[in-house]
Amino acid sequence: MLLFAASLLLVSCTKDETNPLLTKWETPFETPPFDKIKTKDYLPAFKEAIKIHNGEVEAIAENKEAPTFKNTIEAMDYSGALLKRVSRVFNAMNGAMNNSEMTEISKKVSPMLSKHQDDIKLNNNLFKRIKSVYESRKNLSLTTEQSRLLEKYYKDFVRGGANLSPDAKEEFRKINSELSVLSVKFGENVLKETNRFELVIDNKDDLAGLPKTAIDGAAETAAGKGYKNKWVFTISKPSMIPFLQYSSKRNLREKIYRAYFMKGDHNDELDNKSNVIKMVNLRLRRANLLGYKTHADYVLEENMAKNPKNVYDLLYKLWSPALKRAKAERADMQKSIYKEGNNFKLAPWDWWYYAEKLKKAKYDLDEKDLRPYFEVNNVIKGVFGLATRLFGIQFVENNKIAKYHPDVRIFEVKEADGSHIGILYTDYFPRASKRGGAWMDEFRRQFKKGGKMVYPIIYNVGNFSKPTKDKPALLSVDEVQTMFHEFGHALNGLLSNCTYESLSATETPRDFVEFPSQVMENWALYPDVLKTYAFHYKTGKVMPDELINKIQSASLFNQGFETVEYLAASILDMDWHTIKEPVTMGTNQFEDNSMKRIELIPEIIPRYRSTYFNHIFSGGYSAGYYGYIWSAVLDADAFNAFVESGNVFNKKLAAKYRTYILSKGYTEDLMVLYKKFRGKEPSIEPLLKRRGLTN
């Protein structure tokens, strides 16, 4: 302990007291002081925080006392607090407020952090202490959560190369460093590709078929880019999808969609094909060093799926009925094309357009009729109101907390009795500085120290339809479901009640972490829930039953397409990460072979092609993209419990769900926790029924 105190004293004497990332935050609820943080602060903050963490780790590793759970495992979990804080703020801003300077910092920091993690995992003295505690675990009086934490640390170190020979450790370090740089480069290329494409329209005739909201949004985008009397569409989804759904100009639909699915595949400075090959081969080599046949075997060992066979079994079980349904959908669209007097074959850039036409013809349902009922603030109220009805929690907007962008809104989350739960930031509109997609993360994760709760600070980020000059932000059905989805992750972070940070909130395997988010989507369009938030933005009238019934009737529409494009991407991910020999063919050839093997129809492209598959090449989902459908089995079964009870706002079920799922993190076996909530293991039938894939 004396050594530990001395190390802290040493580093504290050198700490830059003017850097807001390194000083104590005298802010409401210790939220990040975004009004003071400057881009130049990040790199020195990382260097200082790494130095401090090194001192903490060294004190633990060189402690002369016999290793115990408290002085080794628990001490490790509480270490690195400053580095976590700096990393989380930087990662958040790198995703939502990116610029060239942030990208350059990321390129420098990523290998620094990789080296730092390797220095910890490959510290022989530290591993000896962890191993000593692990081997004596049967003689220790540990709680279930403590046992889980001990097992996690031991496995993380073994999987982090602690048992490798000196030469293998050196190679392991080099691989991790190179992968960290490639990951940053991959994501940077995707963002730059997304931002550089513009479909500039200067002829009003080329706007044929488009709704006014899409036209107004394109006019504002053009004005923001300096174009006069023109319209600009981009390949960010809020701009691209309405264009694909409604534009009657087939050549322009093709142009914008080709720009989207060719990202990272132009043989130029932003090309990602070689990055893909390098990454999958390096991951294979790293897995082999650790004794695994493939990268997927390495990843899945710690997931619910356990091994690649179980993943493929689930994906293939869904693939055949989904492909059959997609082929039937294709046939219907081709008939529609011929009926219009056209003789061309359906192409990928036609699918959204004819799907929208068929939905209108079959169900008299047009997304243009739905958007007025999904004004963004009403949807936010609906999301919050659902949480209030289920869990009794409240959301109070706080305008005194510093924001990093004017679009951000900040809420204090409270229990029904007014006691503090945490802070939630929302940031929902696209901008050039923000990467695509939607996500949840934290500025601070929930944990307890000395019996005292450390409250979470969570954020949700999206790229939803923006307000225009004369209309508020009116969301699509997909955007509504995405907001509910990310809010499910936020609830998982906010309602966590764990002792150790490494096990709390969303620190669960990839094939479970999406369960709490996806289950929220079930409520989004449920009739009883729609009536609580779907109010027309002009009249204030609730969505009529006739329209709600149409939504329910059309719920199975286009499910073949949606399931197939997702499964194709999941299988592509698994194929890349079950290679047993280094890939020598080109990226596109590998992808083509993968899709031919499963007989993907040419009218559908995988949701993410390899060259812009951020989830697996710039995120944490390698050999894990399947997790969404694995979690979907859980979420469909879980929501079915509420439906079977006759009340989708069932407070008793909600309390059990909060107790055993949202609050527990990874403190117990996940299937054990699920059965405590549900009373049985999940069934796949509710998922098959929901997607219309039953015979």
Buried (B, 14 or more C-beta within 10 A) or exposed (E): EEBBEEBBEEBEEEBBEEBBBBEEBEBEBBBBBBEBBEBEBBBBBBBBBBBBBBBBBBBBBBBEEEBBBEBBBBBBBBBBBBBBBBBBBBBBBBBBBBEEEBBEBBBBBBBBBBBBBBBBBBBEEBBBBBBEBBEBBEEEEBEEBBBBBBEBBBEBBBBBBBBBEEEEBBBBBBBBBBBBBBBBBBBBBBBBBBBEBBBBBEEEEBBEBBBEBBBBBBBBBBBEEEBEEBBBBBBBBBBBBBBBBBBEBBEBBBBBBEBBBBBBBBEEEBBBBEBBBBBBBBBBBBBBBBEBBBBBBBBBEBBBBEBBEBBBEBBEBBBEBBBBBBBEBBEBBBEBBEEEEEEEEBEBBBBBBBBBBBBBEEBEBBBBEBBBBBBBEBBBBBBBBBBBBBBBBBBEEBEEBBBBBEBBBBBBBBEEEEEEBBBBBBBBBBBEBBBBBBBBBBBBBBBBBEEEBBBBBBBBBBBBBBBBEEBBBBBBBBBBBBBBBBBBBBBBBBBBBBBBBBBBBBBBBBBBBBBBBBBBBBBBBBBEBBBBBBBBBEEEEBBEEEBBEBBEEBEBBBBBBBBBBBBBBBBBBBBBBBBEEEBEEEBBEBBEEBBEEBEBBEBBBBBBBBBBBBBBBBBEBBBBBBBBBBBBBBBBBBBBBBEEEEEBBBEEBBEBBBBBBBBBBBBBEBEEBBBBBBEEEBEBEBBBEBBBBEE
